[in-house]
Amino acid sequence: MRLDEFLRLNAPEDLAALTTAVARSSVDVWGSIPFKAGLLNETNPSGETQKAIDVYSNDLFVEALTATGHAAEVASEEMEEPAESKGRISVAMDPLDGSSNVETNNPLGSIFGFYSQRLPASGRRLVGALYVTYGAMLTLTFSFGKGVHRFVALREGGGISFQLKGVELKLPEKPEVYGFGGARKEWVPEVAHFWDSLDDRGLRNRYCGTFVGDYNQVLARGGIFSYPALVKRPKGKLRVLYECAPVAYINEQAGGYASDGKGDVLDIEPGGLADTSPLYIGNSALVHEIEERISRS
């Protein structure tokens, strides 16, 4: 089934239009990555050096999303303030997740959260979420609250179409992989002790340094991903609106759980657009276990 057919049958008009805009733009981003990998002498609002591909993908997605007429605003970690528009849905996005991995040719991604109210907002206000993976394949993985579905880009005639690759995706019951961000010496003790136990249970360490790439492995094979609380950075690194909540929404639809170490990530009420949080995400049993370890500390 083609993406346009699926959206016509399974998504409200506004979410269908926004998803279509992301899909079309992602093809251009995928094709431009090899040619826009240089560094700019600029930083984003979080103080990180921007690459040309960061700015290109941000501008491309903002223009495409606002042009649909269905976005009330588009907020991005690459911009100080959201781009205003006239629709109903507030979009929060990480336009190019993992761009520091361009030089090593690791997978990259884009993340989008579709919120029913103005930002900042709790993940409970999400009405849909989507992430793109740029790798050997270009894929869209998304949920509108009724399961997780995946489409893959295929060459068709003179262009590219998105075809259904997986429907009602679920985390495997038996976890196989884990990946944790941040330097081990900076982890809080509870995280280090939990990490030590995973190899003994037969799980394999898989970490590529791109949130989308690392979570994609968890969704496919079961397990846990974390960018945890650090000793000198107790609120972690990942942004609540742009990264944590949208992927937590998808993970919940896949049968899993996401925690900040104290409770459900989707319950966090961010005070600002750039608020960050520790994140522990994947199979429910593993995430609840590390949450309990942290709560006892």
Stockholm file with secondary structure:
# STOCKHOLM 1.0

chainA/1-297         MRLDEFLRLNAPEDLAALTTAVARSSVDVWGSIPFKAGLLNETNPSGETQKAIDVYSNDLFVEALTATGHAAEVASEEMEEPAESKGRISVAMDPLDGSSNVETNNPLGSIFGFYSQRLPASGRRLVGALYVTYGAMLTLTFSFGKGVHRFVALREGGGISFQLKGVELKLPEKPEVYGFGGARKEWVPEVAHFWDSLDDRGLRNRYCGTFVGDYNQVLARGGIFSYPALVKRPKGKLRVLYECAPVAYINEQAGGYASDGKGDVLDIEPGGLADTSPLYIGNSALVHEIEERISRS
#=GR chainA/1-297 SS CBHHHHHHHHSCHHHHHHHHHHHHHHHHHHHHGGGSCCEEEEECTTSCEEEHHHHHHHHHHHHHHHHTTCEEEEEETTCSSCEECSSSEEEEEEEEETGGGTTTTCCEEEEEEEESSSSSCCGGGEEEEEEEEESSSEEEEEESSSCCEEEEEEEETTEEEEEEEESSCCCCSSCCEEEECSCGGGBCHHHHHHHHHHHHTTCEECCCSCHHHHHHHHHHHCEEEEECCBSSCTTCSSBIIIIIHHHHHHHHHTTCEEESSSSBGGGCCCSSTTCBCCEEEESHHHHHHHHHHHHTC
#=GC SS_cons         CBHHHHHHHHSCHHHHHHHHHHHHHHHHHHHHGGGSCCEEEEECTTSCEEEHHHHHHHHHHHHHHHHTTCEEEEEETTCSSCEECSSSEEEEEEEEETGGGTTTTCCEEEEEEEESSSSSCCGGGEEEEEEEEESSSEEEEEESSSCCEEEEEEEETTEEEEEEEESSCCCCSSCCEEEECSCGGGBCHHHHHHHHHHHHTTCEECCCSCHHHHHHHHHHHCEEEEECCBSSCTTCSSBIIIIIHHHHHHHHHTTCEEESSSSBGGGCCCSSTTCBCCEEEESHHHHHHHHHHHHTC
//
